[in-house]
Amino acid sequence: MNPIHPFSRARARIFLLAAILFAACSLAQAATRHSTITAPDGVTLAVQESGNPDGPAILFIHGLLGSHLNWEAQRASPALQGYRLISYDLRGHGLSGKPGGPVAYREGRRWADDLAAVIAATKAHKPVLVGWSLGAAVISNYLAAYGDAAIGGAVYVNGVVELTDARQIVAHPEVYRDLNASDLGTRLDAQRAFLALCFHARPEQAGFERLLGAAAMASWDMQAAVHSMSVSLRGLAAARAPVLLLYGARDALVHTAPTMARARQLNARVAQAVYAESGHAPFAEEPERFARDLARFVEAAR
């Protein structure tokens, strides 16, 4: 057997060291950093960051009964590791504050102020906002209150455009009624039914159970009030920053075609993409495709 040349051993050590350093950097980027900030009305908001802290910022906003856990596939996506990935738990959700009474939830401006506070506290430069379902309504309220000068663009993911338009929202009267039941068992069953409607291709059981756990943490006062949250569309109508409507065609909660048509009626400049085989949550049902499309949008917006 030929002995290993000293130069070969040295080169092997260099390669090993480089691999260790690369793995350490990857782990550091993948680690999620948690913090809290205070909204203008005193509500504490839980904020999470991962990815490349020096990369272009993407700010994810989850939907009703969700949390930052909704974006786990995006945090783990190789296609998005070069970006600064920011999320937060909406008021009344997850690890964020849960004020009592309806006033804290019915005024859309409060949700807009929360988003503005997250952008300011994280010092995110021109972030691309990604709002899922109710999160898109939060973006609309932000645009109405603050305009689009501080953002790089916005992605409405099966976004709610108008809460009160029956042509846009699929009627599930029993589910929405039972989400506000006083009986705990009835309410938990309704949450399970609501989450099941979010997916055409349902997640594996363990992941679905985690989402159920997050839903059970949501404020009861928020659930009772949020359906009457005010949503202003003047900011979406006036937006000059790039806007993408990305919807799953098999959505069981939002009527895809009339909702997208309404958004385009407000602003003819918005782009659109439809995933034919996804339901209400295309980012979870087709995460690799979603990550690629999101990365392309962010790069184009820059």
Secondary structure, DSSP 8 states (H G I E B T S, - for coil): -----HHHHHHHHHHHHHHHHHHHHHHHHHS-EEEEEE-TTS-EEEEEEEE-TTS-EEEEE--TT--GGGGHHHHH-GGGTTSEEEEE--TTSTTS---SSSHHHH-HHHHHHHHHHHHHHHT-SS-EEEEETHHHHHHHHHHHHH-STT-SEEEEES--S-TT-TTTB---HHHHHHTT-SSHHHHHHHHHHHHHHT-SS---HHHHHHHHHHHHTS-HHHHHHGGG-----HHHHH--S-EEEEEETT-SSB-HHHHHHHHHHH-TT-EEEEETT--S-HHHHSHHHHHHHHHHHHHHH-
